[in-house]
Amino acid sequence: MPSVVGLLEQRELAARRRVDELREEADRIQAELAVAERDWQEWVISRSRVGEVLAPAKEMEQGQAHAVLTASVAEGQAGQTSSASEVAKPKSQVPVWHEGLAWTALSVDYQRILTALVDRHRLHQGPLTCQEMVATFGMDVVPARVEALRSKVKRLVARGWLAEPAPGRFTLAAGVAGPGGGS
């Protein structure tokens, strides 16, 4: 009959082997993760560099879209505003917000961000972070998604649609209201 101490030693040895196997697997996974993260960072850098190169062209196009919107509002022609908003949508340009500018001037992605913040404001829940927005939209909360959303949110802040009362926390800018209109 085996001794109790002998049985305990066998169980301990089996548990130690299992721990060693799991550590080896964890090391392998950590190495794969490091390679994947490096690859991902290279893509982020590449996209950023391309964005920097294309930025002057985009700024010029955005300036032209803003000029079209400003001219149409100054002339008081409602039909011109809708055609200017159609110009903004295909390239996801964000026009500078002004009184009376409808949400339709924005692409669907930008309207979705504003809708989330309107709902949050309506429920008196305060500003949202980009991570919270990504989760609200049902996307995986991973750095790539958060940073992509952050660039859109920062663009909305720069154009006067949103405000950033505290670093990384976003809400509607003063005067921006529900999706029915710009005020």
C-alpha positions in Angstrom: 0.0 0.0 0.0 1.4 3.4 -1.0 2.2 5.9 1.7 0.3 9.2 2.0 3.5 11.1 1.6 4.3 9.2 -1.6 0.9 9.9 -3.1 1.3 13.6 -2.2 4.7 13.7 -3.9 3.2 12.2 -7.1 0.4 14.8 -7.1 2.9 17.5 -6.5 5.1 16.3 -9.3 2.1 16.2 -11.7 1.1 19.7 -10.7 4.7 21.0 -11.2 4.8 19.4 -14.7 1.5 21.1 -15.5 2.8 24.5 -14.3 5.9 24.1 -16.4 3.9 23.2 -19.5 1.7 26.2 -19.0 4.7 28.5 -18.5 6.2 27.3 -21.7 2.9 27.9 -23.5 2.7 31.4 -22.0 6.2 32.2 -23.1 5.4 31.1 -26.6 2.2 33.2 -26.6 4.1 36.2 -25.2 6.6 35.9 -28.0 3.8 35.7 -30.6 2.1 38.7 -29.0 5.3 40.7 -29.2 5.7 40.0 -32.9 2.0 40.8 -33.5 2.2 44.1 -31.6 5.4 45.1 -33.5 3.6 44.4 -36.8 0.6 46.3 -35.7 2.7 49.3 -34.6 4.4 49.3 -38.0 1.0 49.6 -39.7 0.0 52.4 -37.3 3.2 54.3 -38.2 2.7 53.7 -41.9 -0.9 55.0 -41.8 0.3 58.0 -39.8 3.1 58.8 -42.2 0.8 58.5 -45.2 -1.7 60.8 -43.4 1.1 63.4 -42.8 2.1 63.3 -46.5 -1.6 63.7 -47.6 -2.4 66.3 -45.0 -1.7 69.4 -47.1 -4.1 68.1 -49.8 -6.8 67.2 -47.3 -6.5 70.6 -45.6 -6.9 72.3 -49.0 -10.0 70.1 -49.8 -11.5 70.8 -46.4 -10.9 74.6 -46.9 -12.7 74.4 -50.2 -15.6 72.5 -48.6 -15.8 75.1 -45.8 -15.8 77.9 -48.4 -18.7 76.2 -50.2 -20.7 75.9 -47.0 -20.0 79.5 -45.9 -20.9 80.8 -49.3 -24.2 78.9 -49.4 -25.2 80.1 -45.9 -24.2 83.7 -46.8 -26.4 83.5 -49.9 -29.3 82.0 -47.8 -29.9 79.2 -50.3 -31.1 76.1 -48.6 -30.6 74.0 -51.7 -26.9 74.9 -51.8 -26.4 73.7 -48.2 -27.6 70.2 -49.0 -25.3 70.1 -52.1 -22.4 71.3 -50.0 -23.1 68.6 -47.4 -23.1 66.0 -50.2 -19.6 67.2 -51.1 -18.5 66.6 -47.5 -19.8 63.1 -47.2 -17.8 61.1 -49.7 -14.4 62.0 -48.4 -15.6 62.1 -44.7 -14.7 65.8 -44.5 -16.0 67.6 -41.4 -17.3 71.1 -42.1 -16.8 73.8 -39.4 -20.0 73.9 -37.3 -22.1 77.0 -37.4 -25.7 77.8 -36.4 -28.2 76.0 -38.6 -25.8 73.5 -40.1 -27.5 70.1 -40.2 -26.0 66.8 -39.1 -26.5 65.6 -42.7 -23.3 67.5 -43.5 -21.4 64.8 -41.7 -20.7 61.2 -42.8 -22.6 58.4 -41.0 -19.6 57.6 -38.8 -19.5 61.2 -37.5 -23.3 61.3 -37.0 -23.0 58.1 -35.0 -20.5 59.8 -32.6 -22.8 62.8 -32.2 -25.8 60.5 -31.6 -23.9 58.7 -28.8 -23.1 62.0 -27.1 -26.6 63.4 -27.5 -28.0 60.2 -25.8 -25.4 60.6 -23.1 -26.3 64.3 -22.6 -30.0 63.5 -22.6 -29.5 61.0 -19.8 -27.4 63.5 -17.9 -24.4 61.1 -17.8 -21.6 63.5 -18.7 -18.8 63.3 -21.2 -17.6 60.1 -22.9 -14.1 58.8 -23.5 -13.1 57.3 -26.8 -12.8 53.8 -25.1 -16.4 54.2 -23.9 -17.6 55.2 -27.3 -15.9 52.2 -28.9 -17.6 49.9 -26.4 -20.9 51.7 -27.0 -20.7 51.0 -30.7 -20.2 47.3 -29.9 -16.6 47.2 -31.3 -13.7 45.5 -29.7 -11.9 47.9 -27.3 -8.5 47.6 -28.8 -5.9 50.4 -29.4 -6.4 50.5 -33.1 -10.2 51.1 -32.9 -9.8 53.6 -30.0 -7.2 55.6 -31.9 -9.2 55.6 -35.1 -12.2 56.9 -33.2 -10.1 59.4 -31.3 -8.9 61.0 -34.6 -12.5 61.4 -35.7 -13.6 62.8 -32.3 -10.6 65.2 -32.3 -11.6 66.4 -35.8 -15.1 67.1 -34.6 -13.6 69.1 -31.7 -11.4 71.1 -34.0 -14.4 71.9 -36.3 -16.6 73.0 -33.4 -19.1 70.1 -33.2 -17.7 68.7 -29.9 -16.0 70.0 -26.8 -13.3 68.4 -24.7 -14.0 69.7 -21.2 -11.3 67.5 -19.7 -8.5 65.7 -21.5 -9.8 62.6 -23.3 -13.5 63.3 -22.3 -15.8 64.6 -25.0 -19.3 66.1 -25.1 -21.4 68.2 -27.5 -20.2 71.7 -28.1 -22.4 74.6 -26.9 -25.1 75.2 -29.4 -25.0 71.8 -31.1 -28.2 69.9 -30.6 -30.0 66.8 -31.8 -29.8 65.3 -35.3 -32.7 67.3 -36.6 -30.6 70.4 -37.1 -27.4 72.2 -36.2 -28.7 74.1 -33.2 
